[in-house]
Amino acid sequence: MDISSLEGIALQMRRDVVKMIAEAGSGHPGGSLSCIDILCALYFGGVLEHDAADPAMDGRDRFILAKGHAAPALYATLARAGYFPVDELATLRKLGSRLQGHPDPQLCPGVEVSTGSLGQGLSIGCGLACGLRLNGDDATVFVLLGDGECEEGQVWEAAMFAAHQRLGRLVAIVDGNGLQIDGHLHEVCDPADITSKFCAFGWEVTTVDGHDVGALVEALGAAKAAHSDAPQLVYARTVKGKGVSFMEDAAGWHGKAPDAEQLAQALAELDANEVAA
């Protein structure tokens, strides 16, 4: 798929995110919008081996959304990829919906594990990578973390374990938007240089513009294809709330739904971006 087509899909998924959160009256738009391009590159850029018609396909790659509060981004991706009807996105967080506030593999096709308790996703990814290797399966495990999530000690226990076990089929992606619920990372609890820390633990690290879909496809594809026993980290520099001006780089939009007027403004801005493209 060409880059302009990927950018068009990402733009549509941004619309999906703001619309479904507005309909639900709750959710997490900021961190969902910051990781849209990453998910677009994975699922539509030919990086992730998957099949919407057979979500449990043997040999599929695994994706874990460690920052589970960004479930709207994952749901928009799965719907656009054909895992369930797009109009089901309007049921986000409603009673009886398959689309809960955090992803549930018992309900939603395409979800591998339940996530949302921050810090646990990379450990789950390590376990999956070990299990696949024991079974002789060379599938790749991708784990998307938030940079604020990297303040959790369990992340670094998992990073140490992955390097020691030489889990070369494990790719961690950090959504580096610089914000968490209470403000900027450097003000709340500064994790300092996350890439240097992963390097020190024995990971191979790549840094990329997290809103350049073409660069993401290249970086993620290279991490998957790396002929190395070392686990891979792709650090994506992103903007929280990307694509909606009043949400960008604003901690207040970590977990707040837009009202009708704000939704209209957000959709108008996204539509204008499409026309400009």
C-alpha positions as CSV (number, residue, x, y, z in Angstrom):
1,M,0.0,0.0,0.0
2,D,1.4,3.4,-0.9
3,I,2.1,6.1,1.7
4,S,-0.7,8.4,0.7
5,S,-3.2,5.5,1.2
6,L,-1.7,4.7,4.6
7,E,-2.0,8.4,5.6
8,G,-5.6,8.4,4.5
9,I,-6.4,5.3,6.6
10,A,-4.7,7.0,9.6
11,L,-6.7,10.1,9.1
12,Q,-9.9,8.1,9.1
13,M,-8.9,6.2,12.2
14,R,-8.4,9.6,13.9
15,R,-12.0,10.5,13.0
16,D,-13.1,7.2,14.4
17,V,-11.3,7.8,17.7
18,V,-12.8,11.2,18.4
19,K,-16.3,10.2,17.3
20,M,-16.4,7.0,19.4
21,I,-15.1,8.7,22.5
22,A,-17.6,11.6,22.1
23,E,-20.4,9.0,21.7
24,A,-19.3,7.1,24.8
25,G,-18.9,10.3,26.8
26,S,-15.6,9.0,28.2
27,G,-12.3,7.6,27.1
28,H,-8.7,8.6,26.3
29,P,-8.3,10.6,23.1
30,G,-4.8,12.0,23.7
31,G,-2.8,8.8,23.8
32,S,-5.1,7.2,21.3
33,L,-4.4,9.9,18.7
34,S,-0.6,9.8,19.3
35,C,-0.3,6.1,18.4
36,I,-2.6,6.0,15.4
37,D,0.2,6.2,12.8
38,I,2.1,3.4,14.6
39,L,-0.9,1.1,14.4
40,C,-1.5,2.1,10.8
41,A,2.0,1.2,9.9
42,L,1.8,-2.2,11.7
43,Y,-1.6,-3.3,10.4
44,F,-1.8,-1.8,6.9
45,G,1.9,-1.3,6.0
46,G,2.6,-5.0,5.6
47,V,4.6,-5.3,8.9
48,L,2.3,-7.4,11.1
49,E,1.4,-10.8,9.8
50,H,-2.3,-11.1,10.6
51,D,-5.7,-12.2,9.1
52,A,-9.0,-10.6,10.1
53,A,-10.8,-13.6,8.7
54,D,-8.8,-15.9,11.0
55,P,-7.7,-13.9,14.1
56,A,-6.2,-17.1,15.7
57,M,-4.3,-18.0,12.6
58,D,-1.2,-20.1,13.2
59,G,2.0,-18.2,12.6
60,R,0.4,-14.8,13.1
61,D,2.5,-12.1,14.7
62,R,1.2,-10.9,18.1
63,F,0.4,-7.3,19.0
64,I,0.0,-6.2,22.6
65,L,-1.3,-2.7,23.5
66,A,0.5,-2.3,26.8
67,K,-1.0,1.2,27.2
68,G,-4.5,-0.3,27.2
69,H,-6.3,2.9,27.9
70,A,-5.6,3.7,24.2
71,A,-8.1,1.0,23.2
72,P,-10.0,3.4,20.9
73,A,-7.0,3.5,18.6
74,L,-6.8,-0.3,18.6
75,Y,-10.5,-0.7,18.0
76,A,-10.4,1.8,15.1
77,T,-7.5,-0.2,13.6
78,L,-9.2,-3.5,14.0
79,A,-12.5,-2.3,12.5
80,R,-10.8,-0.7,9.5
81,A,-8.8,-4.0,9.0
82,G,-12.0,-6.0,8.9
83,Y,-12.1,-7.7,12.3
84,F,-15.6,-6.3,13.0
85,P,-18.0,-3.8,11.5
86,V,-16.9,-0.2,11.6
87,D,-20.4,0.9,12.8
88,E,-19.7,-1.1,16.0
89,L,-17.2,1.5,17.1
90,A,-20.2,3.6,18.3
91,T,-20.7,1.0,21.0
92,L,-17.5,1.9,22.8
93,R,-17.8,1.5,26.6
94,K,-21.5,0.7,26.4
95,L,-23.2,-2.1,28.4
96,G,-23.0,-5.4,26.4
97,S,-20.5,-4.0,23.9
98,R,-17.4,-6.0,22.8
99,L,-15.5,-2.8,22.9
100,Q,-14.8,-2.2,26.6
101,G,-12.8,0.7,28.0
102,H,-9.7,-1.6,28.0
103,P,-9.3,-4.4,25.4
104,D,-10.7,-7.9,26.3
105,P,-9.6,-10.9,24.2
106,Q,-12.7,-12.9,25.3
107,L,-14.9,-10.3,23.6
108,C,-13.1,-8.5,20.8
109,P,-11.6,-10.4,17.8
110,G,-8.0,-9.4,17.1
111,V,-7.2,-8.6,20.8
112,E,-4.5,-11.0,22.1
113,V,-4.5,-10.1,25.8
114,S,-6.3,-7.8,28.3
115,T,-4.2,-4.8,29.2
116,G,-4.5,-1.5,31.1
117,S,-2.6,-2.1,34.3
118,L,0.4,-0.2,33.1
119,G,3.8,-1.8,33.2
120,Q,2.6,-5.4,32.6
121,G,2.5,-5.4,28.8
122,L,6.2,-6.0,28.1
123,S,6.3,-8.8,30.6
124,I,3.4,-10.5,28.8
125,G,5.3,-9.9,25.5
126,C,8.4,-11.7,26.9
127,G,6.3,-14.6,28.0
128,L,4.7,-14.9,24.5
129,A,8.0,-14.6,22.8
130,C,9.5,-17.4,25.0
131,G,6.5,-19.6,24.4
132,L,6.6,-19.1,20.6
133,R,10.3,-19.9,20.5
134,L,9.7,-23.1,22.5
135,N,7.0,-24.1,20.0
136,G,9.4,-23.5,17.1
137,D,7.2,-20.6,15.9
138,D,9.2,-17.6,14.5
139,A,6.3,-15.1,14.8
140,T,7.2,-11.7,16.1
141,V,5.7,-10.1,19.2
142,F,5.1,-6.4,19.1
143,V,4.4,-4.5,22.3
144,L,3.3,-0.8,22.3
145,L,4.2,1.1,25.5
146,G,3.6,4.6,26.6
147,D,6.6,6.7,27.6
148,G,4.9,7.5,30.9
149,E,4.4,3.7,31.4
150,C,8.2,3.4,31.3
151,E,8.3,4.9,34.8
152,E,7.0,1.5,36.0
153,G,9.7,-0.8,37.4
154,Q,8.3,-3.9,35.9
155,V,9.1,-2.5,32.4
156,W,12.8,-2.6,33.3
157,E,12.6,-6.1,34.8
158,A,11.1,-7.3,31.5
159,A,13.7,-5.4,29.5
160,M,16.5,-7.1,31.5
161,F,14.8,-10.5,31.1
162,A,14.3,-10.1,27.3
163,A,17.9,-9.2,26.7
164,H,19.2,-12.1,28.9
165,Q,16.9,-14.6,27.2
166,R,18.0,-13.1,23.8
167,L,14.4,-12.7,22.6
168,G,15.2,-11.5,19.1
169,R,11.6,-11.9,18.0
170,L,10.4,-9.3,20.5
171,V,9.9,-5.7,19.3
172,A,8.9,-3.0,21.8
173,I,7.6,0.3,20.5
174,V,7.5,3.4,22.8
175,D,4.9,6.0,22.0
176,G,7.1,9.0,23.1
177,N,4.6,11.8,23.4
178,G,6.2,13.3,26.5
179,L,3.0,13.5,28.5
180,Q,1.1,11.4,31.1
181,I,-2.2,12.0,33.0
182,D,-0.6,14.6,35.4
183,G,1.6,16.5,33.0
184,H,4.9,16.3,31.2
185,L,7.1,13.4,32.1
186,H,10.1,15.5,33.1
187,E,7.9,17.2,35.7
188,V,6.0,14.2,37.1
189,C,8.7,11.5,37.3
190,D,11.4,11.9,34.7
191,P,12.5,8.6,33.1
192,A,15.4,10.5,31.4
193,D,16.7,9.0,28.2
194,I,14.6,5.9,27.6
195,T,16.5,4.8,24.5
196,S,19.8,4.9,26.4
197,K,18.3,2.8,29.2
198,F,17.1,0.1,26.7
199,C,20.6,0.1,25.1
200,A,22.2,-0.4,28.5
201,F,19.9,-3.4,29.0
202,G,21.2,-4.9,25.8
203,W,18.5,-4.0,23.3
204,E,19.0,-2.7,19.8
205,V,17.3,0.7,19.4
206,T,15.9,2.7,16.5
207,T,14.4,6.2,16.9
208,V,11.8,7.4,14.4
209,D,9.2,10.2,13.7
210,G,6.1,8.6,15.1
211,H,3.8,10.4,12.7
212,D,5.8,9.6,9.5
213,V,4.0,6.4,8.4
214,G,6.5,5.6,5.7
215,A,9.4,5.9,8.2
216,L,7.5,3.8,10.7
217,V,6.9,1.0,8.1
218,E,10.6,1.0,7.4
219,A,11.7,1.1,11.0
220,L,9.2,-1.5,12.2
221,G,9.9,-3.8,9.2
222,A,13.6,-3.6,9.9
223,A,13.2,-4.4,13.6
224,K,11.1,-7.4,12.6
225,A,13.6,-8.6,10.1
226,A,16.7,-7.9,12.2
227,H,19.1,-10.8,12.1
228,S,20.0,-10.5,15.8
229,D,19.3,-12.3,19.0
230,A,18.8,-9.0,20.8
231,P,15.3,-7.6,21.4
232,Q,14.4,-4.5,19.4
233,L,13.2,-1.2,20.5
234,V,11.6,1.4,18.2
235,Y,11.2,4.7,19.9
236,A,8.6,6.8,18.1
237,R,8.6,10.5,18.8
238,T,4.9,11.6,18.8
239,V,2.5,14.3,19.9
240,K,-0.2,13.6,22.3
241,G,-3.6,14.4,20.7
242,K,-2.0,14.5,17.2
243,G,-4.3,15.9,14.5
244,V,-6.7,17.9,16.7
245,S,-5.2,21.3,17.5
246,F,-6.8,21.8,21.0
247,M,-5.8,18.3,22.1
248,E,-2.2,18.4,20.9
249,D,0.4,18.3,23.7
250,A,-2.3,18.9,26.3
251,A,-2.3,16.7,29.4
252,G,-5.9,17.6,30.1
253,W,-7.0,15.5,27.1
254,H,-5.5,12.3,28.5
255,G,-8.8,11.0,29.6
256,K,-11.6,13.4,28.6
257,A,-14.4,13.2,26.0
258,P,-15.0,16.1,23.6
259,D,-18.5,17.7,23.8
260,A,-20.6,18.2,20.6
261,E,-19.0,21.5,19.8
262,Q,-15.5,20.2,20.3
263,L,-16.2,17.1,18.3
264,A,-17.4,19.2,15.4
265,Q,-14.2,21.3,15.6
266,A,-12.0,18.2,15.7
267,L,-13.8,16.6,12.7
268,A,-13.5,19.9,10.8
269,E,-9.8,20.0,11.4
270,L,-9.3,16.4,10.3
271,D,-11.4,17.0,7.2
272,A,-9.3,20.0,6.4
273,N,-6.2,17.9,6.7
274,E,-7.6,15.4,4.2
275,V,-8.3,18.2,1.7
276,A,-4.8,19.6,2.2
277,A,-3.3,16.2,1.5
